[in-house]
Amino acid sequence: MLNIKINSLGAYIPENKVSSSELEKAHNLPAGWIEKHTGIKERPYYTSESTVQAGAWAAADAIKNANINLEDIDCLISASAGKIQPIPCMASFYKRELGAKHKMACFDVDSTCLSFVTALDNAACMINSGRYENVLIISSEQTSRFLNWEQKESAPLFGDLAVAAVISKSKEHEPSKILFYSFDTFPAGLEFATIKGGMLGLPVWKYCESNKEDYLFNMNGRRIYRVAAKVLPEMVNESLAATNIRMDEIKMVIPHQASMLSMKLMQSKLNIPEGKMMYIIRNYGNNVAASIPLALKIAVEEGRVQRGDKIMLLGTSAGLSVGVMILEY
């Protein structure tokens, strides 16, 4: 148990919303096909804004909502799958964009779709040990640049946006705490979600017309679901047993917004009651690492999650990794 709290959440959501019907016209798909197969009506795409700008705007929003100053942040973690370049770390760019001049540790955490939750666990451990007081986590994703429209089942799923959170130690009178976290990786699923090109394995200078798909996002969602359907129930049951909490005591399950179908199937398989699983994918799409914190932010804004409520964060990510966290918000 770690006595920390998500002090605040902030977001930047682009004004540019791309409808499924627009994508159908652009990629020669039948009218109504995308919404029927994905459940997604629209998703935001960045236009002139950069990934770093969007993340910094979300961070400024989170800092304002926490009623603290930028100078109170002593650690900044970039928690995203997407990066603007291999070196240096994305967190360094965010510090510059925010205009921070004070001492602030900056580094990246990347477990693709679970990056925010992984960063939250790391931040909690460091805060609990006394290393840092206020950790800023930024998840800014621009998936629209790497979509492979030869894979019509996966390409329409994704949208661009940024979410940030300020993580701090709970005060004595506050109930907020992380109760349990379980994270496991199954390398047999390593090839189920990949971008192979662009770094040491397949350098950018090897790009050519015949291998261009290796430089785009490739995903086999069905195979990911098959693995998740086998291992997630056991991990969820483990988390509930370890905390002595029943599923009906969980106020809200906040899943990674992978796809509407996979979430519906998982809700049924995990026996999550109707109305206790947060769905935002219809209007935002799959936002990779930003999807879980955005779903939580919307749940809080809608009054579906309040301070002291027990919630569960869960999802899968490339690797193939699976994570489950139970916390008192």
C-alpha positions in Angstrom: 0.0 0.0 0.0 1.3 3.4 -1.0 -0.1 6.6 0.5 -0.1 8.7 -2.6 -2.9 10.5 -4.5 -3.5 11.6 -8.0 -3.6 15.3 -7.0 -5.0 16.5 -10.3 -5.5 15.7 -13.9 -5.2 17.9 -16.9 -5.8 17.4 -20.6 -5.3 18.9 -24.1 -7.9 17.6 -26.6 -7.5 19.0 -30.2 -10.4 20.9 -31.7 -9.9 18.9 -34.9 -12.3 15.9 -34.7 -12.2 13.4 -37.6 -15.4 11.5 -38.1 -15.5 7.9 -39.1 -17.4 8.9 -42.3 -14.5 11.2 -43.3 -12.0 8.4 -42.9 -14.3 6.0 -44.9 -14.2 8.5 -47.8 -10.5 9.1 -47.5 -9.6 5.4 -47.5 -12.3 3.9 -49.7 -14.3 2.1 -47.1 -18.1 1.5 -47.3 -20.3 4.1 -45.6 -20.9 3.1 -41.9 -18.2 0.4 -41.9 -15.9 2.0 -39.3 -18.6 2.8 -36.7 -20.2 -0.6 -37.2 -16.9 -2.4 -36.6 -15.2 -0.2 -34.0 -18.0 1.6 -32.3 -16.1 4.9 -32.8 -18.0 7.9 -34.2 -15.0 10.4 -34.1 -11.5 10.8 -32.8 -9.3 13.9 -32.4 -6.2 14.4 -34.6 -3.4 16.9 -34.0 -2.9 19.4 -36.8 -0.4 22.2 -36.4 0.3 21.4 -32.7 3.2 19.2 -31.8 3.2 16.2 -29.4 5.4 18.2 -27.0 3.2 21.3 -27.2 0.1 19.3 -26.5 1.7 17.5 -23.6 2.9 20.8 -22.1 -0.6 22.3 -22.4 -2.0 19.3 -20.6 0.7 19.6 -17.9 -0.1 23.3 -17.4 -3.7 22.4 -16.9 -2.9 19.7 -14.4 -0.6 22.0 -12.4 -3.3 24.7 -12.3 -5.9 22.1 -11.2 -3.5 21.0 -8.4 -3.3 24.6 -7.1 0.5 24.4 -7.1 3.3 26.1 -9.1 5.5 24.7 -11.7 8.4 25.1 -9.3 6.8 22.7 -6.9 7.3 19.9 -9.5 10.5 18.1 -8.7 10.2 15.1 -11.1 8.7 14.9 -14.6 8.0 11.6 -16.3 7.0 11.3 -19.9 4.7 8.3 -20.2 3.9 7.7 -23.8 4.5 5.3 -26.6 5.2 8.0 -29.1 8.4 10.1 -29.1 9.6 12.9 -31.4 13.2 11.4 -31.6 15.1 8.5 -29.9 17.5 10.8 -27.9 17.1 12.7 -25.6 14.2 11.6 -23.6 10.8 13.2 -24.2 10.6 14.5 -20.6 13.6 16.9 -21.4 11.6 18.5 -24.2 8.6 18.9 -21.9 10.7 20.7 -19.3 12.0 23.1 -21.9 8.5 23.7 -23.3 7.1 24.4 -19.9 9.9 26.9 -19.3 11.1 25.2 -16.0 14.4 26.5 -14.8 14.5 24.8 -11.4 15.9 21.4 -10.4 13.6 18.8 -11.9 14.5 15.2 -12.7 13.3 14.2 -16.2 13.0 10.7 -17.7 10.7 8.5 -19.8 8.7 5.4 -18.9 7.4 3.4 -21.9 5.2 0.4 -21.6 3.1 1.6 -24.6 -0.6 1.6 -23.7 0.2 1.0 -20.0 2.8 3.7 -19.8 0.7 6.1 -17.6 -0.1 3.3 -15.1 3.5 2.1 -15.0 4.6 5.7 -14.5 2.0 6.1 -11.7 3.4 3.1 -9.9 7.0 4.4 -10.3 6.0 7.8 -9.1 4.2 6.4 -6.1 7.2 4.4 -5.0 9.5 7.4 -5.3 7.2 9.7 -3.5 6.6 7.1 -0.7 10.3 6.7 -0.2 10.7 10.5 0.2 12.7 10.9 -3.1 10.2 13.4 -4.6 7.3 15.5 -3.4 5.3 16.2 -6.6 5.7 14.1 -9.8 4.3 15.3 -13.1 3.3 12.5 -15.5 2.6 13.5 -19.1 1.1 11.1 -21.7 0.8 12.8 -25.2 0.1 10.6 -28.1 0.1 11.3 -31.9 -0.9 8.0 -33.4 -2.3 9.5 -36.6 1.2 9.8 -38.1 1.9 6.0 -37.9 -1.3 4.3 -39.0 -1.2 1.5 -41.5 -4.4 1.9 -43.6 -3.8 -1.5 -45.1 -5.0 -2.7 -41.7 -8.5 -1.3 -41.9 -9.5 -3.1 -38.6 -6.9 -1.2 -36.5 -6.1 2.1 -38.3 -9.5 3.7 -37.5 -9.2 3.0 -33.8 -6.7 5.7 -32.9 -6.8 9.3 -31.9 -4.4 12.0 -30.7 -4.5 13.9 -27.4 -2.6 14.5 -24.2 -3.3 14.0 -20.5 -1.2 14.9 -17.5 -1.4 14.2 -13.8 0.3 15.6 -10.7 1.1 12.8 -8.2 1.7 13.8 -4.5 1.8 12.2 -1.1 -1.5 11.8 0.7 -2.0 13.8 3.8 -2.9 12.0 7.0 -6.6 12.8 6.8 -6.9 11.8 3.1 -8.0 8.3 2.0 -6.1 8.3 -1.3 -3.7 5.4 -1.8 -2.6 2.7 -4.2 -3.7 -0.6 -2.7 -2.3 -3.1 -5.2 -0.5 -3.3 -8.6 0.2 -6.3 -10.7 2.1 -6.1 -14.0 3.3 -9.0 -16.2 4.7 -9.4 -19.7 4.2 -12.4 -22.0 6.9 -12.3 -24.8 5.0 -14.8 -26.8 2.9 -11.8 -27.8 5.9 -9.7 -28.8 4.9 -9.5 -32.5 1.2 -8.7 -31.9 1.7 -4.9 -31.8 4.8 -3.4 -33.4 6.5 -0.6 -35.2 9.6 -2.4 -36.4 11.4 0.3 -38.3 13.2 3.5 -37.3 15.8 2.5 -34.7 18.6 0.0 -34.4 16.8 -3.1 -35.5 15.7 -1.6 -38.8 17.3 1.8 -39.1 15.6 4.7 -40.9 18.1 4.6 -43.8 16.9 1.1 -44.7 13.4 2.5 -45.5 12.2 1.7 -49.0 8.9 1.2 -50.8 9.0 -2.6 -50.3 9.3 -2.4 -46.5 7.4 0.8 -45.7 4.8 -1.1 -43.6 7.6 -2.0 -41.1 7.8 1.7 -40.3 4.0 1.9 -39.5 2.0 0.6 -36.6 1.0 -3.1 -37.1 -1.4 -4.8 -34.7 -3.2 -8.1 -34.4 -6.0 -7.2 -32.0 -7.6 -10.6 -32.0 -4.5 -12.3 -30.9 -3.9 -9.7 -28.2 -7.5 -10.3 -26.9 -7.0 -14.0 -26.8 -3.9 -13.6 -24.5 -5.7 -11.0 -22.4 -8.8 -13.1 -22.0 -6.6 -15.9 -20.6 -4.5 -13.9 -18.1 -6.5 -10.8 -17.1 -9.2 -12.7 -15.1 -6.5 -14.4 -13.0 -4.7 -11.1 -12.4 -8.0 -9.3 -11.5 -8.9 -12.1 -9.1 -5.4 -11.9 -7.6 -5.7 -8.1 -7.1 -9.2 -8.5 -5.4 -8.0 -11.3 -3.2 -4.8 -9.4 -2.2 -6.8 -6.4 -1.1 -9.8 -8.3 0.3 -12.1 -6.3 -2.0 -15.1 -7.6 -3.9 -15.8 -6.6 -7.5 -19.0 -5.0 -6.4 -17.0 -2.7 -4.0 -15.1 -1.3 -7.0 -16.8 2.0 -7.9 -15.5 2.2 -11.4 -13.2 0.1 -13.7 -11.1 2.3 -15.9 -9.8 0.2 -18.8 -7.4 1.0 -21.6 -9.7 2.0 -24.5 -8.3 -0.7 -26.8 -11.5 -1.3 -28.8 -15.2 -1.3 -28.1 -15.5 -5.1 -28.8 -12.6 -6.1 -26.6 -13.8 -4.0 -23.7 -17.3 -5.4 -24.0 -16.0 -8.9 -24.1 -13.7 -8.3 -21.2 -16.4 -6.7 -19.1 -18.5 -9.8 -19.5 -15.6 -12.2 -18.8 -14.6 -10.3 -15.6 -18.3 -10.0 -14.4 -18.1 -6.3 -14.2 -21.6 -4.9 -13.5 -23.2 -2.7 -16.1 -22.4 1.0 -15.5 -19.2 0.2 -13.6 -16.9 0.2 -16.6 -15.8 3.5 -18.2 -16.3 3.8 -22.0 -15.0 6.9 -23.8 -13.8 5.3 -27.0 -16.9 6.4 -29.1 -15.8 10.0 -29.2 -12.0 9.8 -28.6 -10.8 6.5 -30.0 -7.9 4.6 -28.7 -5.3 7.1 -27.3 -2.6 4.6 -26.3 -1.1 5.6 -23.0 -3.4 8.7 -22.6 -6.6 6.6 -22.8 -6.7 5.4 -19.1 -6.0 8.8 -17.5 -8.5 10.5 -19.9 -11.2 8.0 -19.0 -10.4 8.6 -15.3 -10.5 12.4 -15.8 -13.9 12.2 -17.5 -15.2 9.8 -14.8 -14.2 12.4 -12.1 -15.7 15.3 -14.0 -19.0 13.4 -14.4 -19.1 12.6 -10.7 -18.8 8.9 -11.4 -15.6 8.7 -9.3 -15.0 10.8 -6.1 -12.3 11.0 -3.5 -12.0 7.8 -1.5 -13.7 5.6 -4.1 -12.1 2.3 -4.9 -11.3 2.1 -8.6 -9.5 -0.3 -10.9 -7.2 0.6 -13.7 -6.5 -2.2 -16.2 -5.3 -2.9 -19.7 -3.0 -4.5 -22.1 0.0 -3.1 -24.0 2.5 -4.2 -26.6 5.1 -6.6 -25.3 2.6 -8.3 -24.6 2.0 -6.8 -21.2 -1.0 -6.8 -18.9 -1.5 -4.6 -15.8 -4.1 -4.2 -13.0 -4.0 -1.5 -10.3 -6.5 -1.0 -7.5 -6.4 2.4 -5.7 -8.5 4.6 -3.6 -8.9 7.8 -5.6 
